Amino acid sequence: MSNHTSTSKPKVLVLGSPLDYVPQKYFDDFQQDYAIDVLHAPDRASVKAQLPTKVSQDGPFAALVIKMGTIPYEPFDADLLSALEPACKIVVSASAGYNEFDVDYFTRAGVWFCNAVHAVSEATADMALFLILATVRNTSVAERQAREGRWKAGLTPSGDPKGRVLGIVGLGSIGRYVARKAAVFGMRVHYYNRRRLAPEVERELGVTYYGDLHELLGSADVVSLHTPLNAQTTGLISREEFAAMKDGAILVNTARGAVVDEEALIQALESGKVARAGLDVFPAEPKINEYFMKSDKVVLQPHMGGLTESSFALSQQECLENLRAYFEKGVPNSPVNQPERQH
Ligand SMILES: O=CC(=O)O
């Protein structure tokens, strides 16, 4: 039974385009209790132009859903979203990372902000594993040769993942999937994290803790980054961190581009300190530094880590579950902030 009459259903606005991956049954159930509307807008300018009219004609909206694929709208701040005030109480994002969101603005405006904490984890971990395997096996050089019709000419045997040490920086939800999957390839997993995991979790994952980032880096053949981007992690891997790595180490980044100092990485690749890099993320997306575009030492993806059918479905569903929890219990499932005031 619906909790609300049709006129009193909370109105939920979806930014950009409809929720397209939520299972139909789940969507229909949600619509029993909530009225979902869409602001069709391809980019920031069009959101800014249309949102005030949309709110006055079809709103006010109590909630906003932001799907993955946020670059055309960024940043999510007062300038973009203030037309939703004061009725909007909660903004839910389908992405895991939230450096593109002005969380302080939401907090001041009395708005809950939630990210997706589970949905994209396994898909992002799979991308990290793909980049680890591709860089260890040096597939970009082999692929270019094959494409150029030169078959195996001059190619030497690559290294193997088995027996190598994988150093995971940030053992949250994504990092744990990476640890489990890397173990299947015979890698030994070391990790650095702000907080050490409980001994039983370490045992279950088979991971060894390093309390010092430089020591972790010095112990690893392959370093994979799984931290959020924030003030503490911007430029976390810079000149000194590359110096702390083993000669010929491999770096994989599926987190955020700005966790790595791009110039320091280029120097490390040039000097051979870092043999190869697997990169899904870049500091100035959608732009990719020319060096990375051209270098055979780099395996590239255009930020595809979370871009799978199941992670889209799960993350859109996680958004709606956050809304349901907020409207039914007053607190969403995965809040990033604690709003200062509720209107
Ligand atoms: O990059 C993807 C995400 O943050 O979910």
The ligand as a Gaussian input file, in Angstrom:
#p B3LYP/6-31G(d) Opt

LIG

0 1
 O       34.336000       7.683000     -10.669000
 C       33.297000       7.169000     -10.382000
 C       32.687000       7.336000      -9.104000
 O       33.196000       8.140000      -8.306000
 O       31.664000       6.676000      -8.847000

